[in-house]
Amino acid sequence: MTDAKPLLEARQVFRGFFGNPVLKGVDIALYPGRVHALLGENGAGKSTLINLLSGALQPDNGEIVIDGQPAGRYSPASARAAGIAVVQQELSLTANLSIAENIGLGAFPRRFGLIDYATLHRGVRDVCAMVGLTEPLDMPVADLSLGRRQTVEIAKALYRKPRVLILDEPTSSLSAHEAGVLADLMVTLRDQGTALLYISHRLNEVQALCSHVTVLKDGKVTGNQSLSGIDGEGLVRLMVGRETGDLFPPRSAAQPTATRIMVEGFSAGAVKEISFSGRAGEIVGIGGLVGQGQEDLLLGLYGAIPAKATKAEISDRQDLPRHVQAANAAGIVYVPADRKHEGLVLPHSIASNIILPSLGRLARHGLRDRSAESGLIADLARQLTIKGDVGRPVQALSGGNQQKVALAKWLPINPSILLLNDPTRGVDIETKREIYLMLRNFATEGRLVIIASSDTPELVHLCDRVVVLREGRVAAELEADAISEEAIVGAAMGVEQAGAAA
């Protein structure tokens, strides 16, 4: 490594938006054969730096350097030509195109001016084998789960055989098995001389895969060093600039009370005739490998997809909600995993997003009550520490603050049941702490909180009870001291007596 030269660098780059400085003299150098971590809380400037390195943005000052030479008029096309590929956290796939078409998009082999699908499929098969993608190549991406779409995004980057690969939260939607395949692939690419930049809030992955780290805080580099000898707490201190204390709030000593949900013989999507219950005052986790029915369970309870049950009691009603409006009326709300496409209206303001579900409730004589709306918006923004002008587009917020808005918009209807799908996906540690505390408070107030999560430690340390699904059925139900990472993963993988693990 001592004789190697960086393949890609940012030298003293500055970048701001609307007069607000985001990056303030940042340096980073990516070397061949090294996995380099980029850490920082949401809003620290990571996404802006990635966009500069990939040519999507231009620096206000400073320069991007490729193979020791200034990039000059740098663009995504010139980045691709230089062998630089990015796997963005927010997917860039085209839903109505096939897996093969998405992977080869922009680099289609052609014959007589037309796409040569035979050649495309041959090249795509090799990449799909690398990432463990086994679905038919002509399957539309729209038919895939979020985790499998993430895998297609990774394959799309690898199809161009990059010299520099930037991975932004690549495992946020992947199962444990898929994340393991990616980890093995990263080691292979590293050993082949690829430079990798790895962005993740999962510090165990950073420690396992990366040898060097750059840490951003408030747009400045606060750490740039080897990871040798740094533990997880040390990484957190670099990110937040202080000791962090406990990430998860303590479980409530009070016993859960009235049953909020009880279903028997419940089926929805991939979920097959399960029995499930949840009580006021508890946080119930839904675990398992990606695509085992966790999302369908939430959507079925919410009335968003067809569901049936031999017996159902939900919010004092003796049947399942048949549509979303009925669920909301019964005090049931849902926060999706894909907040940008399903949970928020990105071009609209923070205020508009917060107030959207409550417009009818706040109206007076059929007209909007602007005064009541303003008061409610200000109260929720303060309660969830959403800072700054609420007239800004919600797309201008960091991922963590966007997630707060996705949660906040439901609070005015005073829900008794909250269904949350991966609520901290791609969220920094400090915002995770705020969300965890908020969810525990919801439960303490007598609500039922149900969380489907791909983050196993989240299930272990936050939830009062964890239900593990495998192939659409309940593989284990764990309580109190029986909840452990080993028990959850064992049940998800079909290991016998997994629930007995301590």
N, C-alpha and C positions, 0 to 999 in steps of 0.2 A: 504493500500500500504506500510505502514511503516514496517510491519513485513514480507512482501514478499521478496523473493530472486530472483535475475535475472535468467531467463531461458537460456539466451544466452548473452555472453559478448565477446568483443575484448579488450584485455589488452595490452596497449603500443605496438600496432602492427606497424611494419615497412614493406614496400614493395616497390620495385623499379623495373624498366624494363630497360635493356641495360644501366645500370649505372645511370639512371635518377630516383631519389627518388620520389615516388608518395604519399605514406603515411608515415608520420613522427611522430611515437609515438601516435597513435590514440587510444582513449578509448571510448567505448560505451557499455551500459548495457540495455537490453530489459527485461522489467518486465511483468509478467502476468497481464492481465486486463488493459493494457495501450497502447494507440496509440502514438507512438514515431516518430516524424518527423526527417528526415535527409535531410538537405538543403545544398546547395553550388552551385556555378557556374559550368558550364561544365568544366571539367579538374581539379576540386577540389579534386577528389579522391573517389567520391561516388560509382561509379561502381566497383572500385577495392575493396573497403570495403565490398560491397555486395558479391563479389566473394569470399572473405576470409570467411565471415560469412556462406556462403553456401558450403564451401569446394571445390569450383572450383579452388581456388588458395591457396597457403600456404604462411604464412608470412615469411619474411626474419628474423625478430626478433619479440619477443612478442608471445602471445598465444591467441587462441580461447578457451573459457571456456563454458561448457554446464552443467547446474545444479550445478555450483560451482566446477566442476572438469575439469582440462585441457583436451582438446579433443584429444591430441596426434596426431597420424597419421590420419588426418582429410581429408575426401573426400566427394563428393556429396552423395555417398551411405550411409556413416555414418551420414551425415546431415539429410537425409531422414529418416533413422532409428531413429534418435533423435526427429523427428517430426518437422523438419525445412523445410519450403517450400518457394519458390521464384517465384513471377510473374515478369518476366523480361520485360522491355520496348520493346526490340527486341524479337519478338515471337520465341518460340522454338517448333512450331507445325510442323507436317508432312502433307503436303498439300494433298497427295493422300489417306490418311487414313480418316476414318469417324470421326464425332464429338465424338462418344462414344469411338472409338479406341484411339484417341488423349488424351482424358481425363484419360483413364485407362492405358495408355502406361507405361510399367514398373511395373505395379501392376495388371495384368490381372488375374481374377479368372479362374481357370482351372478345367476341368473335363476330365478324361481319357487322360491327357496330352495335350488336346486341349483347346483353349479359350472358356470359358463358356459364350457365348454371352447373354443368358437370365439373368444370374446373373449380368453380367457387365451392361446391360441396366437398371436393377432395381436399382443398386447403382448409376449409372450416372444420372438417372431421378431425384433423390432426390437432387443432387448437381445442376443440371440444373434449377430446380425449385427455388433454393436459389438465383441464379444469373440472373434469368429471361431469360434463354435460351430456346426458344420454337421450334426451328427448328428440323426436324426429326433427330434422333440420328444416322441414317446411311448416312446422307448427308456428302459428302466429304468437308473437311475444305477449299479446294481450291475454292468452290462455295460460300463462305461467304465473306462479306465485311470485311474491316480491323477492324472495330469496333466490329463486331460479333466474329472475330477471337480473339480479345483481351478478349472478354467475355469467350470464350472457354479456353484461357490460365488461367484465374482466376479460372474457374471450375476445371481445371486440378490440380491446387494447392490445392483446397479445398477437392478434392476426397480422399486425403490421411489423412484428418482430422488433420491438423497441429497444433502443440502447439505454434509455432512461424511462423508468416506469414510476408514475406517481399514483399512489393508492390512497384515496380519501375515505376513511371509515369503511373499508371494503367488506368487513365481516359483520356490519351492523344488522344485516338481514339474513345472514347465513346460518345454517345449522352447525352444530359442533363438527359433524363429519365434513361439511363443505369448507368450514374454516380450517380444518386440518389439511384438506387437499390444497387449499391456497397456501398454507404455511410451507408445505413440502415444495410447492411450485416456486415460492419465493427463494427458498434455499437453492434450488436448481438454477434459477435465473442469476442469483448472486454468484454462484460458483462459475457460471458461464461469462461473468464479467459485466452483467447488467447493473446499472446504478438504480437503486430503489429508494423512493421517498415514501415513508409510511406514516399516515396520519390516523390516530386512533385514540379514543378515550378509554380503551380497555388496556390498562397499564400492564396486565399480565402478558398480553400479546406483544407489547412493546419490549418488555424485558426478554421475552423468549426469542424474538426475531431480529431485534435491532442491535447494532454495535455502537452507534453514535446518536446523539440527540441535539436538536436545536429547539429551544423553548422560546415562545413569544408571549409577551404580556403587554397589553396596551400598545401594540404596534412596534415594540422594541424587542431585541434579542436579550433575554435575561439569562440564557444558558446555552453554551455550545461546546459540548464535551463528549468524551467517551462515556458509555453506559457502564463500563466496568466498575463494580463496587457500589453502584447506586441501586437502592431498593425502591419499592413502590412508594413508600412514604417520602423518600428523597426526591422522587420525580414530582410528587404532588407539591412539595415545598417549593421546587423550582417554578411550578406553574402558578401557584397562588401567592407565593411570597411570604408564607407563614405556615405555622402548624395548622393542620386541618381539623383535628378532633374527629369525632365519630361521624361517619357518613350517613348511617341509618339511625333514625329515631328509635327509641326503645319500644318494644311491643307494649300494648296496653295490658294492665293487670286485670281490667274489668272483663267479665265474661260476655261474649256476644249474646244478644237478646233475641228479638223477634225474627222469624224467618222472613227474608225478603224475596228469595227465589227458591223454589223447590220444583224440580221437574223429574219425571220418570219416563223411561222409554223415549227420550228426546233424540231427535234426528234432525240434522240440518247440514246440507252440503256433505262434507266428508265425515261428519259426526254420525255415529251409528248407535242409536238406542241406548244412550247412557242415562244414568241417574246423577243428578247434580243439585247441590243446595248451597245457599249462602245466607248468612245472618247479619242483621244490623250490628255494626261495630267491629266487623272484621275485614281484613284484607285477604282475599283469596287469590292465589297465583295459579295461572294455567301454564304448565311447562310441557316440554317435549321437543322432539326434532321439528325443524321447520316443515310445515305442510301436513301436519298430522291431525288437523281439524281445529286448532286453537282459534284461528280467526273465524272459522265458520260457527264455532260455539258462540262467540260474542255476537256475530251478525245475526244468527238465528234468534238469540235472546232479545236482540234489538228490533226484530221485525224487518231487517234489511234484506234477508233472503228467506225463501220458504222454509218453514220448520213445522214439526209436528211432535206431539208428546202424548203418551197415554194418560198422563196426569200432569197438571201444571198449576202452580200457585206463584204469581208474580205480583208484588206490590198489592196484596189483598185482592187480586183478581184471579179468577179460576180458569184462565186461559192464557195462551201466548199472544203477545202483540202481533197483529197481522200486518202492520206497516210501521214505518218510523214515526209518523205522527201519533199513532196510538201509544207507542213506547214513550215518547216525550210526555204525552199527557199523563202517563202512568208514573212519571218521575224517573224514567230510564234515559240515560244519555250515553253516547259512544264517542270516543276520541280515537281516530284511525292511526295506524302506523305511518302512513304516507301523508303527513300533515300538509305538505305543500300542494298536493293534488286533490286530496279528499277532505282535509280539515279546515282549510283556509281559502279565502279569495285573495290571492297574492297582490294584485294591483290595487286593491281597496285599502283604505286606511286601517290602522290598528283599531281606531274607534268603531269603524263600520263593522269590522269582524267581531269585535266584542259584543256589539249590540244586536247583531243579526238575528239570533234565535228569540230575542225578547221584544222585537218591534211590536208585535200584536199585543203583548201584555201591557206595554207601556202607553199604548195609544189611548187618547181621550176623545170620545165622540167620533171615532173613526179617523182621527188626525194624529200625527206624530207629536208627542210631547217632548220637545227639544230640551227643555229644562230637566225633566226627569232622566232623559237619556244622558245628558252631560254629567249629572250627578252620579249616575250609576257607572259610567265609564271611568270617571275620576276615582271612584271608590275601588273598583276592581283593579285598575292600574296600580293604585297604591298598595292594595292588598297583595298583589302578586309581584310587586317591585318591578313593574314594567316602566322603565324610565324614559324621559324625553317626550317629545311632541307626539301625541296620539293621533295627530293628523298625517303622520308619515305612512307611506305604503307599508304593509306588513312584510313585504318581501325585502325591505331594507333592514329588518331585524336579524340578529343571529339566530341560529337554529334553536338554542335554548329559550330565547324570548318568544320565538314563534310558537314553541310548544306551550309556553305559559298562556299565550293568547288562545290557543286551541282548547285549553282547559277552562280559561276564564269565561269564555263566551257562554258556557253552560250553567255557571253558578247562579245567575239571576232566576232560573226556573226552579231552584232549590231541589235538585234531584235527590232521590233516595238511593238510587243504584247508579254507580259509575262503571262503565265498561271501557277499559283502556287497553289499547293494542300497542305494545312496545312503547310506553310513554316517555322513556328516556333515550330512545334511539338517537345517537349522534349528539348527545347533550353533554356539556362539560360537567366536571365534578361538582363545582359549587352550585350550578343550577340543578343538578341531580339532587343535591342535598335539600334544596328549597322545595323541589317537587315531592320528594319523599316525606318531608315534614308536612306538606300540604295534604298529602294522601292520608297520612296517619291522623291528622286533625279531622279530615272528613269522616274517617271511621269512628273516631272518638265522639263526634257529633251525632252518631247513630246511623250513618250511611253504610251501605255495603259497597266495597271497592273490589272489583274483579280485574286482575291484570294478567294479560297474556304477554309473556316476556321471553325474549331469546337470551337475556342476560341472567345466567344461572345464579350468580351471587345476589342479584336483586331479588330473586325468588326466595333464596335462603334467608336473607337477613331482613327483608321488609315484610314478608307475608306471614300471616298467622296459620295459614293452611295452604298446601300446594297440591293441586290435582294434575297429574301427569297423563297426557294423552299419547297413545301409540296406535296408529292406523285407525284413528277415529273413535277409539274406545278408551275407557279409563284404565290405565296401566298401574297406577298407584295413587293413593291419597295419603298425604303425609301431614302430620301435625307436630307442632312443638319441637321436641328434641329429635324427632325422626326426620326433620327436614335437613338435608345436607346436599352438597353438590354431588357426592357419590350416589346418594339414593335417587336423586332426580335424573342424573345421566344414566344410571343403571336401569331405571324403569323405562326411560325413553328408548334405550337400546335393547330392551327385552331381556335384561339379565334377571334371572329368578331371584326372589327374595330381596329385590333392590330396596323395598320399603323398610327393610330391617336395618339398613345401614345407619350408622350414627353420625 
